[in-house]
Amino acid sequence: MNKEEKILDLIKINNGIITSKEVSEQGINRVFLTRLVKSGRIERVKKGLYILTNTWGDEYFNLIYGINAIFSYDTALYFLGLCETVPITYHITVCRGYNGKLKNMDNVKLHFVKKEVFELGKIQIKSPQGQTIMSYNAERCICDLLKNKDKEDIETIKYAITEYLSDKQNRNLPKLLEYSIKLNVEDEVTRYLEVLM
């Protein structure tokens, strides 16, 4: 098997995506990626990220690959099964001061936070297409929704909290309260818990 065939096999194993880093880790020179692009067998999505030609790849993975960003709000709720619909806008949280390409994308709603709370509730999950991506956990999402409740859909908030509370095996009320204190939404979280529990 030649190097190009090996890269193509790796892409197929990896749900249609490969990074230049993964190619290097296999001891293959990155020049073979360039050759595959020139021959039309793979496409370069962005620096260091490649997909098989004529495939969509993984829209979620592609979007934040190489960026210090975390899926949040409705998008994270969708991944967690706490949202009724597939969001048409990607909600992504970044640190204050971010000034990259995501700012200019119409289908992206950026949320800016202080560095101190950026990683609070960050988890690795699988996207619907099977790639590992960064998302906030349910507790962080609920706190974020309540922190910005005047700008969020009340039905989305109610559904997320109701579904979260009904999942007694996975909910973590102590963590929810801990996050609510750190994100200054303790009163709102307590009020919802009193009404819905």
C-alpha positions, 0 to 999 in steps of 0.5 A, spaced: 500 500 500 502 506 498 502 513 502 496 516 498 492 509 499 494 509 506 491 516 507 485 515 504 484 508 508 485 513 514 480 518 512 475 512 511 476 510 518 476 517 521 469 518 518 471 522 512 476 527 515 483 527 516 488 532 519 495 534 517 497 532 524 494 525 524 498 524 517 504 526 520 503 522 526 503 516 521 510 517 519 507 520 512 510 526 509 504 531 508 506 532 501 502 526 500 496 530 502 498 536 497 498 530 491 491 527 493 488 534 493 491 536 486 489 529 483 482 531 486 481 525 491 481 529 497 479 537 498 482 542 503 477 544 508 482 549 512 489 549 514 491 542 516 484 539 515 482 535 509 476 531 507 474 526 501 472 529 495 464 530 494 463 529 501 460 534 507 465 531 512 463 534 519 460 541 519 461 541 526 468 539 527 470 543 520 467 549 523 471 549 530 477 545 528 483 549 530 480 554 534 479 555 541 471 555 541 466 551 544 459 549 542 454 552 547 447 554 548 442 551 543 447 547 539 450 544 545 443 543 548 441 539 541 448 535 542 445 533 549 438 531 547 435 537 551 433 541 545 427 539 540 429 542 534 436 542 530 438 549 531 439 553 524 444 557 527 451 555 530 452 557 537 459 558 539 462 561 545 469 564 545 474 568 549 473 575 549 478 578 544 477 573 539 477 576 532 477 570 527 473 568 521 467 566 525 465 573 527 464 574 519 459 568 518 452 569 518 450 562 521 454 563 527 452 566 533 458 568 537 458 568 545 464 572 548 466 570 555 471 572 560 477 567 560 476 565 567 469 562 566 471 559 558 472 552 560 467 551 565 463 545 563 467 544 557 466 537 555 468 532 549 462 529 545 461 526 539 458 530 533 452 527 530 457 525 524 462 521 529 467 526 530 470 529 537 468 536 538 468 541 544 461 542 547 459 545 554 455 540 559 448 541 560 449 544 567 453 550 563 448 551 558 442 551 563 446 557 566 448 560 560 440 560 558 438 563 564 444 568 564 441 571 558 434 569 559 431 576 556 434 574 549 433 567 549 426 563 547 422 561 553 420 555 551 427 553 549 429 554 556 423 550 559 424 544 555 431 544 556 431 544 564 425 540 564 428 534 560 435 535 564 431 535 571 427 528 568 434 525 567 435 523 574 441 518 572 445 524 569 443 530 572 448 533 577 444 538 581 450 540 586 454 541 579 448 546 576 448 550 583 456 550 583 456 553 576 450 558 577 454 561 583 460 562 578 456 565 573 452 569 577 445 566 576 444 562 582 437 566 584 434 564 577 437 557 577 434 556 584 427 559 582 426 554 576 428 548 580 423 550 586 418 551 580 419 545 576 421 540 582 
